[in-house]
């Protein structure tokens, strides 16, 4: 089963919310590891892990193994390698040499068989950490906010993926694009959805993530949406998305 990178170079598109909740939904049926590769550590705090003793920075620097940094979350079958503020230093320390861009992939080699799925929450920028995620991942899940500025960024994202495919990770594939923060009451959201589906066709998941206050509130309680508001529209949408993810991964 693959390593799935949740990646978008643009911030504010629901990337971390997607990483947390897709991982939690998948954990209802599979054994899942979530890796927080973002120096903001929002995925870690969103699963109630704050100030960890060991984290992904220690792994990338070679101070500990990936297995040593794994923490159990409050969600059944979901483990995490958390992030901390130190990770920002790694982003500065690591240059773009081929050896450095393979650090995460090499670190995961010994634990891949321990999990059914590994999900990586990458930073919202194209630096050494995001490139590490692209090299380590088998497939990419790209959240795309339903607004025009997000559309402009997706072309740049696809160019980056193609460059990685031609060099460092030829097996990298696009699992799918998920539309996020969708507001069905607005013409804008509907127009953006039509444009994306027209151009990217089967690469776009049928499941659409709505703009939902419960999704925004859940991280402050350190919970995925299924623990915080299990019957909310956000929870239902992420469960549908997880089902699509499993179908695509299996096929």
Phi and psi in degrees as GROMACS dihedral restraints (atoms count N, CA, C in turn):
[ dihedral_restraints ]
;  ai    aj    ak    al  type     phi  dphi    fc
    3     4     5     6     1   -87.9    20    10
    4     5     6     7     1   167.0    20    10
    6     7     8     9     1   -92.8    20    10
    7     8     9    10     1   124.0    20    10
    9    10    11    12     1  -109.5    20    10
   10    11    12    13     1   119.8    20    10
   12    13    14    15     1   -92.6    20    10
   13    14    15    16     1   126.2    20    10
   15    16    17    18     1   -97.3    20    10
   16    17    18    19     1   107.9    20    10
   18    19    20    21     1  -139.6    20    10
   19    20    21    22     1   135.7    20    10
   21    22    23    24     1  -156.2    20    10
   22    23    24    25     1   131.3    20    10
   24    25    26    27     1   -68.9    20    10
   25    26    27    28     1   -18.0    20    10
   27    28    29    30     1   -92.4    20    10
   28    29    30    31     1   136.4    20    10
   30    31    32    33     1   -83.0    20    10
   31    32    33    34     1   166.3    20    10
   33    34    35    36     1    72.8    20    10
   34    35    36    37     1    25.7    20    10
   36    37    38    39     1  -107.3    20    10
   37    38    39    40     1     6.0    20    10
   39    40    41    42     1    86.0    20    10
   40    41    42    43     1    24.3    20    10
   42    43    44    45     1   -64.7    20    10
   43    44    45    46     1   -52.4    20    10
   45    46    47    48     1   -68.0    20    10
   46    47    48    49     1   -39.4    20    10
   48    49    50    51     1   -57.5    20    10
   49    50    51    52     1   -40.6    20    10
   51    52    53    54     1   -68.1    20    10
   52    53    54    55     1   -44.6    20    10
   54    55    56    57     1   -59.3    20    10
   55    56    57    58     1   -47.4    20    10
   57    58    59    60     1   -62.1    20    10
   58    59    60    61     1   -50.4    20    10
   60    61    62    63     1   -79.2    20    10
   61    62    63    64     1   -30.3    20    10
   63    64    65    66     1   -66.8    20    10
   64    65    66    67     1   -43.7    20    10
   66    67    68    69     1   -61.2    20    10
   67    68    69    70     1   -43.9    20    10
   69    70    71    72     1   -66.1    20    10
   70    71    72    73     1   -39.3    20    10
   72    73    74    75     1   -67.9    20    10
   73    74    75    76     1   -40.8    20    10
   75    76    77    78     1   -63.8    20    10
   76    77    78    79     1   -32.9    20    10
   78    79    80    81     1   -67.4    20    10
   79    80    81    82     1   -13.8    20    10
   81    82    83    84     1   -71.3    20    10
   82    83    84    85     1   -17.3    20    10
   84    85    86    87     1  -130.1    20    10
   85    86    87    88     1   -13.3    20    10
   87    88    89    90     1  -137.3    20    10
   88    89    90    91     1   169.2    20    10
   90    91    92    93     1   -96.7    20    10
   91    92    93    94     1   116.8    20    10
   93    94    95    96     1  -125.5    20    10
   94    95    96    97     1   141.8    20    10
   96    97    98    99     1  -116.7    20    10
   97    98    99   100     1   128.5    20    10
   99   100   101   102     1  -107.4    20    10
  100   101   102   103     1   129.5    20    10
  102   103   104   105     1  -111.3    20    10
  103   104   105   106     1   123.6    20    10
  105   106   107   108     1   -92.2    20    10
  106   107   108   109     1   107.1    20    10
  108   109   110   111     1  -107.3    20    10
  109   110   111   112     1    13.4    20    10
  111   112   113   114     1  -102.0    20    10
  112   113   114   115     1   123.8    20    10
  114   115   116   117     1   -57.4    20    10
  115   116   117   118     1   -21.1    20    10
  117   118   119   120     1   -70.1    20    10
  118   119   120   121     1   -18.2    20    10
  120   121   122   123     1    57.4    20    10
  121   122   123   124     1    30.2    20    10
  123   124   125   126     1   -69.9    20    10
  124   125   126   127     1   -33.7    20    10
  126   127   128   129     1   -64.9    20    10
  127   128   129   130     1   -35.8    20    10
  129   130   131   132     1   -66.7    20    10
  130   131   132   133     1   -50.8    20    10
  132   133   134   135     1   -67.2    20    10
  133   134   135   136     1   -30.1    20    10
  135   136   137   138     1   -67.3    20    10
  136   137   138   139     1   -16.3    20    10
  138   139   140   141     1  -113.9    20    10
  139   140   141   142     1    23.7    20    10
  141   142   143   144     1    66.3    20    10
  142   143   144   145     1    32.1    20    10
  144   145   146   147     1  -115.4    20    10
  145   146   147   148     1   112.0    20    10
  147   148   149   150     1  -131.1    20    10
  148   149   150   151     1   136.0    20    10
  150   151   152   153     1    59.6    20    10
  151   152   153   154     1    48.8    20    10
  153   154   155   156     1   -67.9    20    10
  154   155   156   157     1   149.0    20    10
  156   157   158   159     1   -69.2    20    10
  157   158   159   160     1   -39.8    20    10
  159   160   161   162     1  -121.8    20    10
  160   161   162   163     1   142.1    20    10
  162   163   164   165     1  -152.7    20    10
  163   164   165   166     1  -175.4    20    10
  165   166   167   168     1   -64.7    20    10
  166   167   168   169     1   -27.4    20    10
  168   169   170   171     1   -59.7    20    10
  169   170   171   172     1   -44.4    20    10
  171   172   173   174     1   -62.1    20    10
  172   173   174   175     1   -35.4    20    10
  174   175   176   177     1   -68.4    20    10
  175   176   177   178     1   -48.6    20    10
  177   178   179   180     1   -63.3    20    10
  178   179   180   181     1   -33.8    20    10
  180   181   182   183     1   -79.6    20    10
  181   182   183   184     1    -5.4    20    10
  183   184   185   186     1    80.0    20    10
  184   185   186   187     1    14.1    20    10
  186   187   188   189     1   -78.5    20    10
  187   188   189   190     1   -30.3    20    10
  189   190   191   192     1  -141.1    20    10
  190   191   192   193     1   163.5    20    10
  192   193   194   195     1   -80.8    20    10
  193   194   195   196     1   161.8    20    10
  195   196   197   198     1   -59.9    20    10
  196   197   198   199     1   -38.0    20    10
  198   199   200   201     1   -61.5    20    10
  199   200   201   202     1   -36.1    20    10
  201   202   203   204     1   -68.6    20    10
  202   203   204   205     1   -26.6    20    10
  204   205   206   207     1   -91.9    20    10
  205   206   207   208     1    -4.1    20    10
  207   208   209   210     1   -70.9    20    10
  208   209   210   211     1   136.6    20    10
  210   211   212   213     1  -123.1    20    10
  211   212   213   214     1   146.4    20    10
  213   214   215   216     1   -82.1    20    10
  214   215   216   217     1   135.5    20    10
  216   217   218   219     1   -98.1    20    10
  217   218   219   220     1   177.2    20    10
  219   220   221   222     1   -77.4    20    10
  220   221   222   223     1    -6.3    20    10
  222   223   224   225     1   -95.7    20    10
  223   224   225   226     1   126.7    20    10
  225   226   227   228     1   -55.6    20    10
  226   227   228   229     1   137.4    20    10
  228   229   230   231     1    67.4    20    10
  229   230   231   232     1    11.9    20    10
  231   232   233   234     1  -119.1    20    10
  232   233   234   235     1   115.7    20    10
  234   235   236   237     1  -108.6    20    10
  235   236   237   238     1   166.2    20    10
  237   238   239   240     1  -145.9    20    10
  238   239   240   241     1   142.6    20    10
  240   241   242   243     1  -103.2    20    10
  241   242   243   244     1   108.2    20    10
  243   244   245   246     1   -79.6    20    10
  244   245   246   247     1   172.8    20    10
  246   247   248   249     1  -115.6    20    10
  247   248   249   250     1   167.3    20    10
  249   250   251   252     1  -149.8    20    10
  250   251   252   253     1   174.3    20    10
  252   253   254   255     1   -59.2    20    10
  253   254   255   256     1   -26.2    20    10
  255   256   257   258     1   -58.7    20    10
  256   257   258   259     1   -23.0    20    10
  258   259   260   261     1   -62.6    20    10
  259   260   261   262     1   -27.4    20    10
  261   262   263   264     1   -60.8    20    10
  262   263   264   265     1   -33.8    20    10
  264   265   266   267     1   -65.8    20    10
  265   266   267   268     1   -37.0    20    10
  267   268   269   270     1   -63.4    20    10
  268   269   270   271     1   -39.2    20    10
  270   271   272   273     1   -61.1    20    10
  271   272   273   274     1   -31.4    20    10
  273   274   275   276     1   -83.8    20    10
  274   275   276   277     1   -34.9    20    10
  276   277   278   279     1   -73.3    20    10
  277   278   279   280     1   -32.8    20    10
  279   280   281   282     1   -86.6    20    10
  280   281   282   283     1   122.5    20    10
  282   283   284   285     1   -86.5    20    10
  283   284   285   286     1  -179.0    20    10
  285   286   287   288     1   -91.5    20    10
  286   287   288   289     1    27.9    20    10
  288   289   290   291     1   -69.6    20    10
  289   290   291   292     1   152.9    20    10
  291   292   293   294     1   -59.0    20    10
  292   293   294   295     1   -36.9    20    10
  294   295   296   297     1   -64.0    20    10
  295   296   297   298     1   -43.2    20    10
  297   298   299   300     1   -68.5    20    10
  298   299   300   301     1   -33.2    20    10
  300   301   302   303     1   -75.5    20    10
  301   302   303   304     1    -8.9    20    10
  303   304   305   306     1  -103.5    20    10
  304   305   306   307     1     9.8    20    10
  306   307   308   309     1   -60.5    20    10
  307   308   309   310     1   -47.4    20    10
  309   310   311   312     1   -66.5    20    10
  310   311   312   313     1   -42.1    20    10
  312   313   314   315     1   -59.1    20    10
  313   314   315   316     1   -44.4    20    10
  315   316   317   318     1   -67.1    20    10
  316   317   318   319     1   -36.7    20    10
  318   319   320   321     1   -66.4    20    10
  319   320   321   322     1   -31.5    20    10
  321   322   323   324     1   -83.6    20    10
  322   323   324   325     1   -11.1    20    10
  324   325   326   327     1   -55.8    20    10
  325   326   327   328     1   -40.4    20    10
  327   328   329   330     1   -81.0    20    10
  328   329   330   331     1   -11.5    20    10
  330   331   332   333     1  -116.9    20    10
  331   332   333   334     1    -2.3    20    10
  333   334   335   336     1   -57.1    20    10
  334   335   336   337     1   -40.4    20    10
  336   337   338   339     1   -73.7    20    10
  337   338   339   340     1    -8.5    20    10
  339   340   341   342     1   -82.9    20    10
  340   341   342   343     1   -11.6    20    10
  342   343   344   345     1  -130.6    20    10
  343   344   345   346     1   151.9    20    10
  345   346   347   348     1   -76.2    20    10
  346   347   348   349     1   -35.7    20    10
  348   349   350   351     1  -145.3    20    10
  349   350   351   352     1   142.5    20    10
  351   352   353   354     1  -120.9    20    10
  352   353   354   355     1   129.3    20    10
  354   355   356   357     1  -116.4    20    10
  355   356   357   358     1   131.5    20    10
  357   358   359   360     1  -113.0    20    10
  358   359   360   361     1   125.2    20    10
  360   361   362   363     1   -95.1    20    10
  361   362   363   364     1   106.6    20    10
  363   364   365   366     1   -90.8    20    10
  364   365   366   367     1   159.8    20    10
  366   367   368   369     1   -67.7    20    10
  367   368   369   370     1   157.5    20    10
  369   370   371   372     1   -86.1    20    10
  370   371   372   373     1    55.7    20    10
  372   373   374   375     1  -162.4    20    10
  373   374   375   376     1   163.2    20    10
  375   376   377   378     1  -103.3    20    10
  376   377   378   379     1    78.5    20    10
  378   379   380   381     1  -121.1    20    10
  379   380   381   382     1  -166.3    20    10
  381   382   383   384     1   -63.6    20    10
  382   383   384   385     1   -32.4    20    10
  384   385   386   387     1   -69.7    20    10
  385   386   387   388     1   -45.1    20    10
  387   388   389   390     1   -64.5    20    10
  388   389   390   391     1   -39.0    20    10
  390   391   392   393     1   -64.4    20    10
  391   392   393   394     1   -35.6    20    10
  393   394   395   396     1   -61.3    20    10
  394   395   396   397     1   -40.8    20    10
  396   397   398   399     1   -64.0    20    10
  397   398   399   400     1   -41.2    20    10
  399   400   401   402     1   -66.2    20    10
  400   401   402   403     1   -35.0    20    10
  402   403   404   405     1   -74.3    20    10
  403   404   405   406     1   -35.8    20    10
  405   406   407   408     1   -78.7    20    10
  406   407   408   409     1   -26.5    20    10
  408   409   410   411     1   -78.6    20    10
  409   410   411   412     1   150.7    20    10
  411   412   413   414     1   -93.8    20    10
  412   413   414   415     1   -36.0    20    10
  414   415   416   417     1  -140.7    20    10
  415   416   417   418     1   154.4    20    10
  417   418   419   420     1  -117.0    20    10
  418   419   420   421     1   135.8    20    10
  420   421   422   423     1  -112.3    20    10
  421   422   423   424     1   117.7    20    10
  423   424   425   426     1  -111.4    20    10
  424   425   426   427     1   110.3    20    10
  426   427   428   429     1   -74.9    20    10
  427   428   429   430     1   136.5    20    10
  429   430   431   432     1  -132.3    20    10
  430   431   432   433     1   113.0    20    10
  432   433   434   435     1   -67.6    20    10
  433   434   435   436     1   141.2    20    10
  435   436   437   438     1   -82.4    20    10
  436   437   438   439     1    70.9    20    10
  438   439   440   441     1  -146.6    20    10
  439   440   441   442     1   161.3    20    10
  441   442   443   444     1   -68.8    20    10
  442   443   444   445     1   -35.0    20    10
  444   445   446   447     1   -62.3    20    10
  445   446   447   448     1   -35.2    20    10
  447   448   449   450     1   -65.9    20    10
  448   449   450   451     1   -34.5    20    10
  450   451   452   453     1   -61.8    20    10
  451   452   453   454     1   -38.7    20    10
  453   454   455   456     1   -63.5    20    10
  454   455   456   457     1   -32.7    20    10
  456   457   458   459     1   -78.7    20    10
  457   458   459   460     1   -21.7    20    10
  459   460   461   462     1   -68.9    20    10
  460   461   462   463     1   -33.0    20    10
  462   463   464   465     1   -64.1    20    10
  463   464   465   466     1   -42.1    20    10
  465   466   467   468     1   -63.4    20    10
  466   467   468   469     1   -39.3    20    10
  468   469   470   471     1   -62.3    20    10
  469   470   471   472     1   -43.4    20    10
  471   472   473   474     1   -66.8    20    10
  472   473   474   475     1   -35.2    20    10
  474   475   476   477     1   -62.7    20    10
  475   476   477   478     1   -41.1    20    10
  477   478   479   480     1   -62.8    20    10
  478   479   480   481     1   -43.9    20    10
  480   481   482   483     1   -60.2    20    10
  481   482   483   484     1   -43.4    20    10
  483   484   485   486     1   -63.0    20    10
  484   485   486   487     1   -37.9    20    10
  486   487   488   489     1   -65.9    20    10
  487   488   489   490     1   -39.3    20    10
  489   490   491   492     1   -66.1    20    10
  490   491   492   493     1   -39.6    20    10
  492   493   494   495     1   -63.8    20    10
  493   494   495   496     1   -34.0    20    10
  495   496   497   498     1   -82.0    20    10
  496   497   498   499     1    -7.3    20    10
  498   499   500   501     1  -132.3    20    10
  499   500   501   502     1   -82.7    20    10
  501   502   503   504     1   -76.5    20    10
  502   503   504   505     1   -26.9    20    10
  504   505   506   507     1  -146.1    20    10
  505   506   507   508     1    77.7    20    10
  507   508   509   510     1   -65.1    20    10
  508   509   510   511     1   -18.3    20    10
  510   511   512   513     1   -90.1    20    10
  511   512   513   514     1    -0.9    20    10
  513   514   515   516     1   -63.8    20    10
  514   515   516   517     1   133.0    20    10
  516   517   518   519     1  -131.9    20    10
  517   518   519   520     1   155.5    20    10
  519   520   521   522     1   -88.7    20    10
  520   521   522   523     1   112.0    20    10
  522   523   524   525     1   -70.6    20    10
  523   524   525   526     1   -42.9    20    10
  525   526   527   528     1   167.4    20    10
  526   527   528   529     1   165.4    20    10
  528   529   530   531     1  -111.1    20    10
  529   530   531   532     1   130.3    20    10
  531   532   533   534     1  -113.2    20    10
  532   533   534   535     1   129.7    20    10
  534   535   536   537     1   -79.8    20    10
  535   536   537   538     1   128.0    20    10
  537   538   539   540     1  -121.1    20    10
  538   539   540   541     1   165.0    20    10
  540   541   542   543     1    52.8    20    10
  541   542   543   544     1    39.3    20    10
  543   544   545   546     1   -79.3    20    10
  544   545   546   547     1   130.1    20    10
  546   547   548   549     1  -119.3    20    10
  547   548   549   550     1   100.5    20    10
  549   550   551   552     1   -64.0    20    10
  550   551   552   553     1   -11.8    20    10
  552   553   554   555     1   -81.5    20    10
  553   554   555   556     1   -13.3    20    10
  555   556   557   558     1  -106.1    20    10
  556   557   558   559     1   144.0    20    10
  558   559   560   561     1   -66.4    20    10
  559   560   561   562     1   -33.0    20    10
  561   562   563   564     1   -59.8    20    10
  562   563   564   565     1   -50.7    20    10
  564   565   566   567     1   -58.6    20    10
  565   566   567   568     1   -42.6    20    10
  567   568   569   570     1   -66.6    20    10
  568   569   570   571     1   -39.0    20    10
  570   571   572   573     1   -66.5    20    10
  571   572   573   574     1   -43.0    20    10
  573   574   575   576     1   -63.1    20    10
  574   575   576   577     1   -41.8    20    10
  576   577   578   579     1   -60.0    20    10
  577   578   579   580     1   -44.6    20    10
  579   580   581   582     1   -61.2    20    10
  580   581   582   583     1   -42.4    20    10
  582   583   584   585     1   -64.4    20    10
  583   584   585   586     1   -46.3    20    10
  585   586   587   588     1   -64.3    20    10
  586   587   588   589     1   -45.0    20    10
  588   589   590   591     1   -67.7    20    10
  589   590   591   592     1   -33.5    20    10
  591   592   593   594     1   -67.4    20    10
  592   593   594   595     1   -38.6    20    10
  594   595   596   597     1   -88.3    20    10
  595   596   597   598     1   -36.3    20    10
  597   598   599   600     1  -106.6    20    10
  598   599   600   601     1    -9.7    20    10
  600   601   602   603     1    47.7    20    10
  601   602   603   604     1  -119.0    20    10
  603   604   605   606     1   -69.0    20    10
  604   605   606   607     1   -10.8    20    10
  606   607   608   609     1   -72.4    20    10
  607   608   609   610     1   -14.7    20    10
  609   610   611   612     1   -93.3    20    10
  610   611   612   613     1   126.3    20    10
  612   613   614   615     1   -63.4    20    10
  613   614   615   616     1   146.3    20    10
  615   616   617   618     1   -70.4    20    10
  616   617   618   619     1   -33.3    20    10
  618   619   620   621     1   -67.4    20    10
  619   620   621   622     1   133.5    20    10
  621   622   623   624     1  -121.0    20    10
  622   623   624   625     1   134.4    20    10
  624   625   626   627     1   -92.9    20    10
  625   626   627   628     1   119.3    20    10
  627   628   629   630     1   -78.8    20    10
  628   629   630   631     1   159.7    20    10
  630   631   632   633     1   -71.2    20    10
  631   632   633   634     1   118.4    20    10
  633   634   635   636     1  -143.1    20    10
  634   635   636   637     1   125.9    20    10
  636   637   638   639     1   -64.0    20    10
  637   638   639   640     1   -32.3    20    10
  639   640   641   642     1   -65.7    20    10
  640   641   642   643     1   -36.6    20    10
  642   643   644   645     1   -63.6    20    10
  643   644   645   646     1   -35.7    20    10
  645   646   647   648     1   -72.7    20    10
  646   647   648   649     1   -31.0    20    10
  648   649   650   651     1   -81.1    20    10
  649   650   651   652     1   -34.3    20    10
  651   652   653   654     1   -54.6    20    10
  652   653   654   655     1   -42.7    20    10
  654   655   656   657     1   -60.6    20    10
  655   656   657   658     1   -30.4    20    10
  657   658   659   660     1   -67.9    20    10
  658   659   660   661     1   -17.8    20    10
  660   661   662   663     1   -99.5    20    10
  661   662   663   664     1     3.2    20    10
  663   664   665   666     1    66.1    20    10
  664   665   666   667     1    35.2    20    10
  666   667   668   669     1  -133.5    20    10
  667   668   669   670     1   144.6    20    10
  669   670   671   672     1   -68.9    20    10
  670   671   672   673     1   163.0    20    10
  672   673   674   675     1   -60.5    20    10
  673   674   675   676     1   -27.0    20    10
  675   676   677   678     1   -71.9    20    10
  676   677   678   679     1   -25.0    20    10
  678   679   680   681     1   -88.7    20    10
  679   680   681   682     1   -31.3    20    10
  681   682   683   684     1   -84.2    20    10
  682   683   684   685     1   -43.4    20    10
  684   685   686   687     1  -151.7    20    10
  685   686   687   688     1    77.7    20    10
  687   688   689   690     1   -64.2    20    10
  688   689   690   691     1   -24.1    20    10
  690   691   692   693     1  -103.6    20    10
  691   692   693   694     1     6.8    20    10
  693   694   695   696     1   -70.4    20    10
  694   695   696   697     1   162.9    20    10
  696   697   698   699     1   -63.9    20    10
  697   698   699   700     1   -33.2    20    10
  699   700   701   702     1   -64.3    20    10
  700   701   702   703     1   -42.1    20    10
  702   703   704   705     1   -64.6    20    10
  703   704   705   706     1   -44.4    20    10
  705   706   707   708     1   -62.5    20    10
  706   707   708   709     1   -39.4    20    10
  708   709   710   711     1   -66.8    20    10
  709   710   711   712     1   -42.1    20    10
  711   712   713   714     1   -71.5    20    10
  712   713   714   715     1   -29.8    20    10
  714   715   716   717     1   -66.3    20    10
  715   716   717   718     1   -41.6    20    10
  717   718   719   720     1   -62.9    20    10
  718   719   720   721     1   -41.8    20    10
  720   721   722   723     1   -62.5    20    10
  721   722   723   724     1   -42.9    20    10
  723   724   725   726     1   -60.6    20    10
  724   725   726   727     1   -37.5    20    10
  726   727   728   729     1   -63.1    20    10
  727   728   729   730     1   -41.6    20    10
  729   730   731   732     1   -65.6    20    10
  730   731   732   733     1   -40.3    20    10
  732   733   734   735     1   -58.6    20    10
  733   734   735   736     1   -46.2    20    10
  735   736   737   738     1   -63.4    20    10
  736   737   738   739     1   -39.5    20    10
  738   739   740   741     1   -63.2    20    10
  739   740   741   742     1   -43.6    20    10
  741   742   743   744     1   -70.2    20    10
  742   743   744   745     1   -39.4    20    10
  744   745   746   747     1   -63.4    20    10
  745   746   747   748     1   -41.7    20    10
  747   748   749   750     1   -67.7    20    10
  748   749   750   751     1   -32.0    20    10
